[in-house]
Amino acid sequence: MMMEVGTPFQGRRSQAKYFQRMEKFNKTCFLRIAAAVLCLCAIGVEAQTIETNAWTTTGNGYWEDAYWSLGVLPGPDQAILLTNAGWKVLSIGTSTVQNDPHTLNVGSITVSSPPNSFNVLLVNNAGYQTPITANAITLNSNTVMTVLGSVLDVTNTSSGGYRLEVGGTVNQDEFSTVNASRLSLGNIGPGIYNLTNGTLNVVTGYMGGTFTGQLNQYGGDNWVSMLSITNLGEYDLYDGSLAGGVALDSGGVVKQLGGIFNGNLGFFGGVYELEGGLFTSTNMSIPSGEVIQTGGTNQISGPLGVEGIYFLSNGLLSAVGAGVKVGVLQQTGGIFTNQGDFVINYEPTFPDGAAAGGAVFLSAGWFATGSVEIYASHFIQSGGTNHVAGSITIEAYQFIGHSDYELSGGLLTASNLVILGFGVPGQLDQTGGSLFANSLSLNIPPDDTGLQTYEDSYDLSGGNLVVSNIQLSGYAVFRHQGGTLVHQGLLAFAGGEWDEQTTGQQFGMLQLANNDNTDSFLSLPTNACIIRFADSSEVPWSNAVNLILSNWTGSPKGGGLHQIIFGTNSDSLTAQQLSQIFFADVRGFPSGEYPARLLPTGELVPLLPAPAAISGLRRSSNGAVSLVVNGDVGKVYAIAVSTDLLDWSWWTNQMDQSGAMVFVDGTTPNFPKRFYRAFVQP
């Protein structure tokens, strides 16, 4: 708002310059509404020790002019009032310091404006040798105090809780210095502090509460021991430096668009918006509230802990040790670097131990850390790059929570990837993107229930997985449904299951290891599939466990629908290794496990029992069929049946006690065609 300058001050350049600056400041201020209340005590004045000395004229004037109610100029132990009607400026300037320096030390100053009035206190180039000193300064609504090229001390030496109380506007410019033991914005009215340059020193500050409180820093230095920003409070840092401790309560806002913020930021709710500039701190803990980083640099020399929310869309975030517990870190751009472990953890929330886990969402940008540990929590990557120098560990716990890493896009690199499940599986679900790792270990250890089932630990249905060594243990399952797997190292089974659902896969060498004497499984799909292993004859195997091949429907002579090939010849496995591989429930033969053999091509096929001769096939009048099988006494012979000579199923078996056995099939009338096969049951 512009004002008419009264006659005594017309033509004074300092007054005109001030009004131009005041108009600029007022246009930059705005209100921010949020939700919580900070109650501050009203300011008291010790009436018995303070005399009231009020400005009496309705026009502009200088501090040393003779318009005071006591008939004397301001002095110590006086409560100075600029509260009368009119539109005016009361100035303290160079002449005041030169001629009446004794008037610059007062008890308190109060500025307020009655209706249809506007009062301004202008401290204009009073210099830096003689400060304007007061125990308390109070600016009520619709008032302004501007400090230019001067020093202002609000000493708060009295026990009455005095402070620089701002319910109006303070403008600090031209390299002024303002020292305040206490600064309050928004307690008695909407308070605004505009710091363009110079130095602001605050021991304790309060912003927001009953009314809006806003500090706009366009330059200069603000040194605070502790600044509390609560409901309706907002600090906007455009340039300059802010140093010290800042506490953000619910509804409070710090918005950094530039400059340097060096200190500690405590979260008890509220929002910190980093759009530009540099924030540096020894640590950052976010138990509640939000950090929204769209630019700038957040440089933390110690740990970062997130239990609230951290959004990173641009700029740089760096920390030394970081974690998300219950909270959320969402990265849609920018760079995050962490030296050390990055831990995503849970918080028990229910009596039965169930937990609320943390979550990280990475859709774009660069995420780099020493290691990642996920405990009953989640990491969802749909894009960007996650570069892990060390290991990724994914652990899940029964009755606590599931853990997973979902990779649908982007790039994930790690030295080691360890997926553990205790009662429930930890899991990596890859539907896209690319994962590069030196080693991959999947394990669901046996429990004490005896009811444990095999569970998916890695589900690859899309994208690219490039890994040197893979180990499966316990009840863990690697389910390969799609995507591309590049493997050239060692595939080690210590239990677990590999479920191959694609048309084929090339592996490196195969190893069997002992883990609680648990056998391992390789399952094949219903479609055609060729699995190849490198020559594994030089790889040491434990002789206490076996590898079971299930759902095989190839040809015993090789070259069938399913082919499992080792190397290029029959020497690609040792005799001991071969004795530890079995085909389970070969189609057309009774249920059971059949030993394996290697063809000269290196293809692995089941060693099936020799067929037995069937003679004396007869059909009776009721349609039943009887057949005679000649065999060796003491051996068990089994009969398989088929309707098309392709699909065979188990029918019955019998021990030979005389050299010839008779089998009678009373179900024959139910089939238009029925074929029989006899063989020695292993």
HELIX and SHEET records of a PDB file:
HELIX    1   1 THR A    7  PHE A    9  5                                   3    
HELIX    2   2 ARG A   13  THR A   28  1                                  16    
HELIX    3   3 THR A   94  ASN A   99  1                                   6    
HELIX    4   4 PRO A  101  LEU A  104  5                                   4    
HELIX    5   5 ALA A  575  LEU A  578  1                                   4    
HELIX    6   6 THR A  668  ASN A  670  5                                   3    
SHEET    1   A 6 GLU A  51  ALA A  54  0                                        
SHEET    2   A 6 GLN A  78  LEU A  82  1                                        
SHEET    3   A 6 ASN A 105  VAL A 111  1                                        
SHEET    4   A 6 PHE A 118  LEU A 139  1                                        
SHEET    5   A 6 TRP A  87  ILE A  92  1                                        
SHEET    6   A 6 GLY A  61  TYR A  62  1                                        
SHEET    1   B23 GLU A  51  ALA A  54  0                                        
SHEET    2   B23 GLN A  78  LEU A  82  1                                        
SHEET    3   B23 ASN A 105  VAL A 111  1                                        
SHEET    4   B23 PHE A 118  LEU A 139  1                                        
SHEET    5   B23 THR A 143  VAL A 154  1                                        
SHEET    6   B23 THR A 169  ASP A 173  1                                        
SHEET    7   B23 GLY A 191  LEU A 195  1                                        
SHEET    8   B23 GLY A 213  GLN A 217  1                                        
SHEET    9   B23 GLY A 233  LEU A 237  1                                        
SHEET   10   B23 VAL A 253  GLN A 256  1                                        
SHEET   11   B23 VAL A 271  LEU A 274  1                                        
SHEET   12   B23 GLU A 290  GLN A 293  1                                        
SHEET   13   B23 ILE A 309  LEU A 312  1                                        
SHEET   14   B23 VAL A 328  PRO A 348  1                                        
SHEET   15   B23 LEU A 316  ALA A 319  1                                        
SHEET   16   B23 THR A 297  ILE A 300  1                                        
SHEET   17   B23 LEU A 278  SER A 281  1                                        
SHEET   18   B23 ILE A 260  PHE A 268  1                                        
SHEET   19   B23 SER A 241  ASP A 249  1                                        
SHEET   20   B23 ASP A 221  ILE A 229  1                                        
SHEET   21   B23 THR A 199  MET A 207  1                                        
SHEET   22   B23 THR A 177  LEU A 185  1                                        
SHEET   23   B23 LEU A 164  VAL A 166  1                                        
SHEET    1   C17 GLU A  51  ALA A  54  0                                        
SHEET    2   C17 GLN A  78  LEU A  82  1                                        
SHEET    3   C17 ASN A 105  VAL A 111  1                                        
SHEET    4   C17 PHE A 118  LEU A 139  1                                        
SHEET    5   C17 THR A 143  VAL A 154  1                                        
SHEET    6   C17 THR A 169  ASP A 173  1                                        
SHEET    7   C17 GLY A 191  LEU A 195  1                                        
SHEET    8   C17 GLY A 213  GLN A 217  1                                        
SHEET    9   C17 GLY A 233  LEU A 237  1                                        
SHEET   10   C17 VAL A 253  GLN A 256  1                                        
SHEET   11   C17 VAL A 271  LEU A 274  1                                        
SHEET   12   C17 GLU A 290  GLN A 293  1                                        
SHEET   13   C17 ILE A 309  LEU A 312  1                                        
SHEET   14   C17 VAL A 328  PRO A 348  1                                        
SHEET   15   C17 ALA A 322  LYS A 325  1                                        
SHEET   16   C17 LEU A 304  VAL A 306  1                                        
SHEET   17   C17 MET A 284  ILE A 286  1                                        
SHEET    1   D15 GLU A  51  ALA A  54  0                                        
SHEET    2   D15 GLN A  78  LEU A  82  1                                        
SHEET    3   D15 ASN A 105  VAL A 111  1                                        
SHEET    4   D15 PHE A 118  LEU A 139  1                                        
SHEET    5   D15 THR A 143  VAL A 154  1                                        
SHEET    6   D15 THR A 169  ASP A 173  1                                        
SHEET    7   D15 GLY A 191  LEU A 195  1                                        
SHEET    8   D15 GLY A 213  GLN A 217  1                                        
SHEET    9   D15 GLY A 233  LEU A 237  1                                        
SHEET   10   D15 VAL A 253  GLN A 256  1                                        
SHEET   11   D15 VAL A 271  LEU A 274  1                                        
SHEET   12   D15 GLU A 290  GLN A 293  1                                        
SHEET   13   D15 ILE A 309  LEU A 312  1                                        
SHEET   14   D15 VAL A 328  PRO A 348  1                                        
SHEET   15   D15 ALA A 355  GLY A 357 -1                                        
SHEET    1   E23 GLU A  51  ALA A  54  0                                        
SHEET    2   E23 GLN A  78  LEU A  82  1                                        
SHEET    3   E23 ASN A 105  VAL A 111  1                                        
SHEET    4   E23 PHE A 118  LEU A 139  1                                        
SHEET    5   E23 THR A 143  VAL A 154  1                                        
SHEET    6   E23 THR A 169  ASP A 173  1                                        
SHEET    7   E23 GLY A 191  LEU A 195  1                                        
SHEET    8   E23 GLY A 213  GLN A 217  1                                        
SHEET    9   E23 GLY A 233  LEU A 237  1                                        
SHEET   10   E23 VAL A 253  GLN A 256  1                                        
SHEET   11   E23 VAL A 271  LEU A 274  1                                        
SHEET   12   E23 GLU A 290  GLN A 293  1                                        
SHEET   13   E23 ILE A 309  LEU A 312  1                                        
SHEET   14   E23 VAL A 328  PRO A 348  1                                        
SHEET   15   E23 ALA A 359  TYR A 375  1                                        
SHEET   16   E23 HIS A 378  GLN A 381  1                                        
SHEET   17   E23 SER A 403  LEU A 407  1                                        
SHEET   18   E23 GLY A 426  GLN A 430  1                                        
SHEET   19   E23 GLU A 455  LEU A 460  1                                        
SHEET   20   E23 ASN A 464  HIS A 480  1                                        
SHEET   21   E23 SER A 434  ILE A 444  1                                        
SHEET   22   E23 LEU A 411  PHE A 422  1                                        
SHEET   23   E23 THR A 385  VAL A 388  1                                        
SHEET    1   F16 GLU A  51  ALA A  54  0                                        
SHEET    2   F16 GLN A  78  LEU A  82  1                                        
SHEET    3   F16 ASN A 105  VAL A 111  1                                        
SHEET    4   F16 PHE A 118  LEU A 139  1                                        
SHEET    5   F16 THR A 143  VAL A 154  1                                        
SHEET    6   F16 THR A 169  ASP A 173  1                                        
SHEET    7   F16 GLY A 191  LEU A 195  1                                        
SHEET    8   F16 GLY A 213  GLN A 217  1                                        
SHEET    9   F16 GLY A 233  LEU A 237  1                                        
SHEET   10   F16 VAL A 253  GLN A 256  1                                        
SHEET   11   F16 VAL A 271  LEU A 274  1                                        
SHEET   12   F16 GLU A 290  GLN A 293  1                                        
SHEET   13   F16 ILE A 309  LEU A 312  1                                        
SHEET   14   F16 VAL A 328  PRO A 348  1                                        
SHEET   15   F16 ALA A 359  TYR A 375  1                                        
SHEET   16   F16 SER A 391  TYR A 397  1                                        
SHEET    1   G21 GLU A  51  ALA A  54  0                                        
SHEET    2   G21 GLN A  78  LEU A  82  1                                        
SHEET    3   G21 ASN A 105  VAL A 111  1                                        
SHEET    4   G21 PHE A 118  LEU A 139  1                                        
SHEET    5   G21 THR A 143  VAL A 154  1                                        
SHEET    6   G21 THR A 169  ASP A 173  1                                        
SHEET    7   G21 GLY A 191  LEU A 195  1                                        
SHEET    8   G21 GLY A 213  GLN A 217  1                                        
SHEET    9   G21 GLY A 233  LEU A 237  1                                        
SHEET   10   G21 VAL A 253  GLN A 256  1                                        
SHEET   11   G21 VAL A 271  LEU A 274  1                                        
SHEET   12   G21 GLU A 290  GLN A 293  1                                        
SHEET   13   G21 ILE A 309  LEU A 312  1                                        
SHEET   14   G21 VAL A 328  PRO A 348  1                                        
SHEET   15   G21 ALA A 359  TYR A 375  1                                        
SHEET   16   G21 HIS A 378  GLN A 381  1                                        
SHEET   17   G21 SER A 403  LEU A 407  1                                        
SHEET   18   G21 GLY A 426  GLN A 430  1                                        
SHEET   19   G21 GLU A 455  LEU A 460  1                                        
SHEET   20   G21 ASN A 464  HIS A 480  1                                        
SHEET   21   G21 THR A 484  HIS A 487  1                                        
SHEET    1   H22 GLU A  51  ALA A  54  0                                        
SHEET    2   H22 GLN A  78  LEU A  82  1                                        
SHEET    3   H22 ASN A 105  VAL A 111  1                                        
SHEET    4   H22 PHE A 118  LEU A 139  1                                        
SHEET    5   H22 THR A 143  VAL A 154  1                                        
SHEET    6   H22 THR A 169  ASP A 173  1                                        
SHEET    7   H22 GLY A 191  LEU A 195  1                                        
SHEET    8   H22 GLY A 213  GLN A 217  1                                        
SHEET    9   H22 GLY A 233  LEU A 237  1                                        
SHEET   10   H22 VAL A 253  GLN A 256  1                                        
SHEET   11   H22 VAL A 271  LEU A 274  1                                        
SHEET   12   H22 GLU A 290  GLN A 293  1                                        
SHEET   13   H22 ILE A 309  LEU A 312  1                                        
SHEET   14   H22 VAL A 328  PRO A 348  1                                        
SHEET   15   H22 ALA A 359  TYR A 375  1                                        
SHEET   16   H22 HIS A 378  GLN A 381  1                                        
SHEET   17   H22 SER A 403  LEU A 407  1                                        
SHEET   18   H22 GLY A 426  GLN A 430  1                                        
SHEET   19   H22 GLU A 455  LEU A 460  1                                        
SHEET   20   H22 ASN A 464  HIS A 480  1                                        
SHEET   21   H22 LEU A 490  GLU A 500  1                                        
SHEET   22   H22 MET A 509  LEU A 512  1                                        
SHEET    1   I29 GLU A  51  ALA A  54  0                                        
SHEET    2   I29 GLN A  78  LEU A  82  1                                        
SHEET    3   I29 ASN A 105  VAL A 111  1                                        
SHEET    4   I29 PHE A 118  LEU A 139  1                                        
SHEET    5   I29 THR A 143  VAL A 154  1                                        
SHEET    6   I29 THR A 169  ASP A 173  1                                        
SHEET    7   I29 GLY A 191  LEU A 195  1                                        
SHEET    8   I29 GLY A 213  GLN A 217  1                                        
SHEET    9   I29 GLY A 233  LEU A 237  1                                        
SHEET   10   I29 VAL A 253  GLN A 256  1                                        
SHEET   11   I29 VAL A 271  LEU A 274  1                                        
SHEET   12   I29 GLU A 290  GLN A 293  1                                        
SHEET   13   I29 ILE A 309  LEU A 312  1                                        
SHEET   14   I29 VAL A 328  PRO A 348  1                                        
SHEET   15   I29 ALA A 359  TYR A 375  1                                        
SHEET   16   I29 HIS A 378  GLN A 381  1                                        
SHEET   17   I29 SER A 403  LEU A 407  1                                        
SHEET   18   I29 GLY A 426  GLN A 430  1                                        
SHEET   19   I29 GLU A 455  LEU A 460  1                                        
SHEET   20   I29 ASN A 464  HIS A 480  1                                        
SHEET   21   I29 LEU A 490  GLU A 500  1                                        
SHEET   22   I29 SER A 520  SER A 523  1                                        
SHEET   23   I29 LEU A 547  SER A 550  1                                        
SHEET   24   I29 ILE A 581  ALA A 584  1                                        
SHEET   25   I29 GLU A 593  LEU A 598 -1                                        
SHEET   26   I29 GLU A 603  PRO A 606 -1                                        
SHEET   27   I29 HIS A 562  PHE A 566 -1                                        
SHEET   28   I29 CYS A 529  PHE A 533  1                                        
SHEET   29   I29 GLY A 504  GLN A 506  1                                        
SHEET    1   J 3 ALA A 613  ARG A 619  0                                        
SHEET    2   J 3 VAL A 625  ASN A 630 -1                                        
SHEET    3   J 3 ALA A 660  ASP A 665 -1                                        
SHEET    1   K 3 SER A 649  MET A 655  0                                        
SHEET    2   K 3 VAL A 636  SER A 642 -1                                        
SHEET    3   K 3 PHE A 675  VAL A 680 -1                                        
END                                                                             
